[in-house]
Amino acid sequence: MKQRRRTVSNSGDRGKQLAMIHIAAADLKLRSTGDDSAYRDMLWTVARVRSAKDLDAAGREAVLKHLRACGWQQRPAAAAQYEKGTPAALIRHLWTQLHRAGAVRISSDRALRHYIAKHLPASKGVTELAPQHLSNADSMRIIEQLKRWLDRVSASPVDEP
């Protein structure tokens, strides 16, 4: 039985690089609805291919270098939504605990943002307010409200049939 040799390739790198090429093309507006001729012309000029899938490693690097020279800057990776140890993470944790206790019907971030906007006096007219954007004082106010609510829910007797 003949075994297939697995070649060591950076297919993960290939996918990331292709994604970066497509993101850069979109950011630089090389592709528009129904017309990607500028994008394909750029690929042909830089790497002599008409499709990014046909690029080898050197071609992908050359295209990325060209796109950077055209002004494209890679965006930093998004940070975790709730960084551990922050007031926002504690607010989210308390909200989840309230949901598990049955006090909150919808545990989504949107429902939490609505709750925060509704319970902060300074947010008149605002329908949603993310916990990550609260000042320390507002964060502490919401945390204390959620803690008191959780205490009330935990202390209430459970209805037994």
Rosetta blueprint (number, residue, H / E / L):
1 M L
2 K L
3 Q L
4 R L
5 R L
6 R L
7 T L
8 V L
9 S L
10 N L
11 S H
12 G H
13 D H
14 R H
15 G H
16 K H
17 Q H
18 L H
19 A H
20 M H
21 I H
22 H H
23 I H
24 A H
25 A H
26 A H
27 D H
28 L L
29 K L
30 L L
31 R L
32 S E
33 T L
34 G L
35 D E
36 D L
37 S H
38 A H
39 Y H
40 R H
41 D H
42 M H
43 L H
44 W H
45 T H
46 V H
47 A H
48 R L
49 V L
50 R L
51 S L
52 A H
53 K H
54 D H
55 L L
56 D L
57 A H
58 A H
59 G H
60 R H
61 E H
62 A H
63 V H
64 L H
65 K H
66 H H
67 L H
68 R H
69 A H
70 C L
71 G L
72 W L
73 Q L
74 Q L
75 R L
76 P L
77 A L
78 A L
79 A L
80 A L
81 Q L
82 Y L
83 E L
84 K L
85 G L
86 T L
87 P H
88 A H
89 A H
90 L H
91 I H
92 R H
93 H H
94 L H
95 W H
96 T H
97 Q H
98 L H
99 H H
100 R H
101 A L
102 G L
103 A L
104 V L
105 R L
106 I L
107 S L
108 S L
109 D H
110 R H
111 A H
112 L H
113 R H
114 H H
115 Y H
116 I H
117 A H
118 K H
119 H H
120 L L
121 P H
122 A H
123 S H
124 K L
125 G L
126 V L
127 T L
128 E L
129 L L
130 A L
131 P H
132 Q H
133 H H
134 L L
135 S L
136 N H
137 A H
138 D H
139 S H
140 M H
141 R H
142 I H
143 I H
144 E H
145 Q H
146 L H
147 K H
148 R H
149 W H
150 L H
151 D H
152 R H
153 V H
154 S H
155 A H
156 S L
157 P L
158 V L
159 D L
160 E L
161 P L
